[in-house]
């Protein structure tokens, strides 16, 4: 790697994985809360389990604990 180039691959976790836009976090929290309401109303379905898992990964990525929501 030439000395005058920035190591862009080292910036991936900062640029891509974190919440770049402010609404990303709030939408993920709102989605999690809506899914919790659906689980209490409909019960545990496979679709809701998969959706909760996906949202849980997003919240974990953003550093938000689900037991406080």
C-alpha positions in Angstrom: 0.0 0.0 0.0 1.5 3.4 -1.0 2.2 5.8 1.8 0.0 8.5 0.4 -3.2 6.4 0.4 -5.6 6.2 3.3 -6.4 2.7 4.6 -10.1 2.7 3.7 -10.6 -0.8 4.8 -9.8 0.1 8.3 -12.6 2.7 8.3 -15.3 0.2 7.4 -16.5 -0.4 11.0 -16.7 3.3 11.7 -18.3 4.3 8.4 -20.7 1.4 7.7 -21.5 -0.5 10.9 -22.3 2.4 13.2 -25.5 4.6 13.0 -24.5 7.2 10.5 -28.0 8.9 10.3 -29.8 9.8 13.5 -33.1 8.2 12.5 -31.5 4.8 12.1 -31.4 4.2 15.8 -34.8 5.6 16.6 -36.5 3.6 13.8 -34.8 0.4 15.1 -36.1 1.1 18.6 -39.6 1.8 17.3 -39.6 -1.4 15.3 -38.5 -3.4 18.3 -41.3 -1.9 20.4 -43.9 -2.6 17.7 -42.7 -6.2 17.4 -43.0 -6.6 21.2 -46.7 -5.4 21.0 -47.4 -7.9 18.2 -45.8 -10.7 20.2 -48.0 -10.0 23.2 -51.1 -9.8 20.9 -50.4 -12.6 18.4 -48.0 -14.9 20.4 -44.7 -16.3 19.3 -44.8 -17.0 15.6 -41.8 -18.0 13.5 -42.0 -14.7 11.5 -42.0 -12.6 14.7 -39.1 -14.7 16.1 -37.1 -14.0 13.0 -38.0 -10.3 13.0 -37.1 -10.0 16.6 -33.7 -11.6 16.0 -32.9 -9.2 13.1 -33.9 -6.1 15.1 -32.0 -7.5 18.1 -28.8 -7.7 16.0 -29.3 -4.1 14.8 -29.8 -2.9 18.4 -26.7 -4.8 19.6 -24.7 -3.3 16.7 -25.8 0.2 17.8 -24.9 -0.6 21.5 -28.5 -0.5 22.8 -29.6 -2.9 25.4 -33.0 -4.5 24.8 -33.8 -5.0 28.5 -34.0 -1.3 29.0 -36.6 -0.7 26.2 
